[in-house]
Amino acid sequence: MLQLLAKDIRIQKKFIVLGFAFVGFFFFILGAFEGLPLAVPAAIFSHFLIVVASKSDEKNNNGRMLASFPLRRIDIVTAKYVGIVMFISISFLLTLLWRGLAGIVLPVQELPWFSLQSTILTLVLLLVFYAIYFPLFFATGSRLVQVLDLIVIFSVGGVVLIAIRIMEWMDIPIGTFLRNILTSDSISGLFWVLGASLILIFLSWCFSLYVYRNKNI
């Protein structure tokens, strides 16, 4: 499995550099995300790397090639899920590096930081997204991989819109609800949500493994 992760790193070298330049140019130089916590560009960077790695595999028929190698399918599936953690870690560390570099020329107090609430929320969003994405990725392969992220985004967006409508029908003020999520009083609740998303990603791994083991490649 370590070889598979190393392969993803090699494939992603130029995209890691590109994403690093993107975060630095738009977030710190242009201030395009001014006022947003540092976890936002880090999450965008993470998503970019994870999706590109998956699409590169199918574009180059790596999935079929790997399945023909003496590799266990559990290792191929697990590498994709461990890759989520790997690319999130790389993205957050490189974003933190940009923050340190920007602090050399800009007042540190004016620069954004990783708030606990925003970091947990972005991790939850990423985990939920990939808990849906990877079972579909292993089930459909190259047939939908180029638009799979859009399918998941629209699906999740549809669920969010339905949830908002339900809250409106229940007379729950959405603005107040979102502000409460980002306050320190809701930290314990956020950790519960993060725990639930970790359970969801584990169930997703189990389902992806089941699908891929029974798939004729």
C-alpha positions as CSV (number, residue, x, y, z in Angstrom):
1,M,0.0,0.0,0.0
2,L,2.9,2.4,0.7
3,Q,4.0,1.9,-2.9
4,L,0.5,3.1,-4.1
5,L,0.7,6.2,-1.9
6,A,4.2,6.9,-3.2
7,K,2.8,6.5,-6.7
8,D,0.1,9.1,-6.0
9,I,2.7,11.5,-4.7
10,R,4.9,11.1,-7.8
11,I,1.8,11.7,-10.0
12,Q,0.8,14.7,-8.0
13,K,4.1,16.6,-7.9
14,K,3.3,19.2,-10.4
15,F,-0.3,19.6,-9.0
16,I,1.1,20.0,-5.5
17,V,3.3,22.8,-6.8
18,L,0.4,24.3,-8.8
19,G,-2.0,24.2,-5.8
20,F,0.7,25.7,-3.6
21,A,1.1,28.6,-6.0
22,F,-2.7,29.0,-6.2
23,V,-3.1,29.3,-2.5
24,G,-0.3,31.7,-2.2
25,F,-1.3,33.9,-5.1
26,F,-5.1,34.1,-4.5
27,F,-5.3,33.8,-0.8
28,F,-2.3,35.7,0.5
29,I,-1.2,38.0,-2.4
30,L,-4.6,39.0,-3.9
31,G,-6.6,38.4,-0.6
32,A,-9.4,36.7,-2.6
33,F,-10.5,34.8,0.5
34,E,-10.1,37.7,2.9
35,G,-12.0,37.3,6.1
36,L,-12.3,33.5,5.7
37,P,-10.4,31.1,8.0
38,L,-7.3,29.4,6.8
39,A,-9.0,26.0,6.7
40,V,-11.0,27.1,3.6
41,P,-8.1,27.4,1.1
42,A,-6.5,24.3,2.7
43,A,-9.7,22.3,2.1
44,I,-9.9,23.5,-1.5
45,F,-6.3,22.5,-2.0
46,S,-7.0,19.1,-0.4
47,H,-10.0,18.5,-2.7
48,F,-8.0,19.4,-5.8
49,L,-5.3,16.9,-5.0
50,I,-7.6,14.0,-4.1
51,V,-9.8,14.4,-7.1
52,V,-7.0,14.9,-9.6
53,A,-5.2,11.7,-8.2
54,S,-8.4,9.7,-8.8
55,K,-9.1,11.1,-12.2
56,S,-5.4,10.5,-13.3
57,D,-5.7,6.9,-12.3
58,E,-8.7,6.3,-14.5
59,K,-7.5,8.5,-17.4
60,N,-4.3,6.5,-17.6
61,N,-6.1,3.2,-17.0
62,N,-4.1,2.7,-13.8
63,G,-7.1,1.1,-12.2
64,R,-7.1,-1.8,-14.6
65,M,-3.3,-2.0,-14.6
66,L,-3.1,-2.1,-10.8
67,A,-5.8,-4.8,-10.7
68,S,-3.6,-6.9,-12.9
69,F,-0.6,-6.6,-10.6
70,P,-0.1,-9.0,-7.6
71,L,-1.8,-6.5,-5.3
72,R,-4.6,-7.2,-3.0
73,R,-7.7,-5.3,-3.8
74,I,-8.1,-4.3,-0.2
75,D,-4.7,-2.5,-0.5
76,I,-5.9,-0.6,-3.6
77,V,-9.1,0.5,-1.9
78,T,-7.4,1.3,1.4
79,A,-4.7,3.4,-0.4
80,K,-7.4,5.7,-1.8
81,Y,-8.9,6.3,1.7
82,V,-5.5,6.7,3.3
83,G,-4.7,9.1,0.5
84,I,-7.5,11.4,1.8
85,V,-5.6,11.8,5.1
86,M,-2.2,12.1,3.2
87,F,-3.4,14.9,0.8
88,I,-5.3,16.7,3.5
89,S,-2.2,16.7,5.7
90,I,0.0,18.0,2.8
91,S,-2.5,20.7,1.9
92,F,-2.9,22.0,5.4
93,L,0.9,21.9,6.1
94,L,1.6,23.8,2.8
95,T,-1.1,26.4,3.6
96,L,0.4,26.8,7.0
97,L,3.8,27.3,5.3
98,W,2.3,30.1,3.2
99,R,1.0,31.7,6.4
100,G,4.5,31.6,7.8
101,L,6.0,33.1,4.7
102,A,3.3,35.9,4.6
103,G,4.0,36.7,8.2
104,I,7.5,37.7,7.2
105,V,6.2,40.7,5.1
106,L,2.7,41.3,6.6
107,P,1.5,42.0,10.1
108,V,0.9,38.6,11.7
109,Q,-2.2,39.8,13.5
110,E,-3.9,40.6,10.2
111,L,-3.3,37.1,8.8
112,P,-6.0,34.4,9.1
113,W,-5.4,31.3,11.3
114,F,-6.8,27.8,11.7
115,S,-9.8,28.1,14.0
116,L,-10.9,24.8,15.6
117,Q,-14.5,25.2,14.5
118,S,-13.7,25.9,10.8
119,T,-11.1,23.2,10.7
120,I,-13.5,20.6,12.0
121,L,-16.2,21.7,9.6
122,T,-14.0,21.5,6.6
123,L,-12.8,18.1,7.7
124,V,-16.4,16.9,8.1
125,L,-17.3,18.3,4.6
126,L,-14.3,16.6,3.0
127,L,-15.0,13.2,4.8
128,V,-18.7,13.3,3.9
129,F,-17.9,14.1,0.3
130,Y,-15.4,11.3,-0.2
131,A,-17.6,8.9,1.8
132,I,-20.0,9.3,-1.2
133,Y,-17.4,9.8,-3.9
134,F,-15.2,6.7,-3.6
135,P,-18.0,4.0,-3.6
136,L,-19.2,5.5,-6.8
137,F,-15.6,5.8,-8.1
138,F,-14.9,2.1,-7.5
139,A,-18.4,1.1,-8.9
140,T,-18.3,3.2,-12.1
141,G,-14.6,3.6,-12.9
142,S,-13.8,5.5,-16.0
143,R,-17.5,5.8,-17.1
144,L,-18.3,8.7,-14.8
145,V,-15.0,9.6,-13.2
146,Q,-14.5,12.8,-15.1
147,V,-17.8,14.2,-13.8
148,L,-18.1,12.2,-10.6
149,D,-17.2,15.1,-8.4
150,L,-19.9,17.3,-9.9
151,I,-22.4,14.5,-9.4
152,V,-21.5,14.2,-5.7
153,I,-21.5,18.0,-5.3
154,F,-25.0,18.4,-6.8
155,S,-26.2,15.4,-4.7
156,V,-24.9,16.8,-1.5
157,G,-26.1,20.3,-2.4
158,G,-29.5,18.9,-3.0
159,V,-29.6,17.3,0.4
160,V,-28.4,20.6,2.0
161,L,-31.2,22.5,0.2
162,I,-33.8,20.0,1.4
163,A,-32.4,20.4,5.0
164,I,-32.6,24.2,4.7
165,R,-36.2,23.9,3.6
166,I,-37.1,21.6,6.4
167,M,-35.5,24.1,8.9
168,E,-37.5,26.9,7.3
169,W,-40.7,24.9,7.7
170,M,-39.8,24.3,11.4
171,D,-39.2,28.1,11.9
172,I,-35.5,27.5,12.7
173,P,-33.5,30.7,12.0
174,I,-30.8,29.4,9.6
175,G,-28.4,32.3,10.2
176,T,-28.5,31.9,13.9
177,F,-28.1,28.2,13.6
178,L,-24.9,28.6,11.5
179,R,-23.5,31.2,13.9
180,N,-24.1,28.9,16.8
181,I,-22.2,26.1,15.0
182,L,-19.1,28.4,14.7
183,T,-19.2,29.5,18.4
184,S,-17.1,27.9,21.1
185,D,-20.2,26.6,22.8
186,S,-20.7,24.1,20.0
187,I,-17.3,22.5,20.1
188,S,-18.5,19.3,21.7
189,G,-21.3,19.1,19.1
190,L,-18.8,19.5,16.3
191,F,-16.6,16.7,17.7
192,W,-19.7,14.5,17.7
193,V,-20.3,15.4,14.0
194,L,-16.6,14.7,13.2
195,G,-17.0,11.3,14.9
196,A,-20.1,10.6,12.9
197,S,-18.2,11.5,9.6
198,L,-15.4,9.2,10.6
199,I,-17.9,6.3,11.0
200,L,-19.4,7.3,7.7
201,I,-16.0,7.1,5.9
202,F,-15.3,3.7,7.5
203,L,-18.7,2.4,6.2
204,S,-17.8,3.9,2.9
205,W,-14.5,2.0,2.9
206,C,-16.3,-1.2,3.7
207,F,-18.8,-0.7,0.8
208,S,-16.1,0.3,-1.6
209,L,-14.1,-2.8,-0.8
210,Y,-17.2,-5.0,-1.3
211,V,-17.9,-3.3,-4.7
212,Y,-14.3,-3.5,-5.9
213,R,-13.8,-7.1,-4.8
214,N,-16.9,-8.2,-6.7
215,K,-16.1,-6.1,-9.8
216,N,-14.9,-7.7,-13.0
217,I,-12.1,-5.5,-14.3
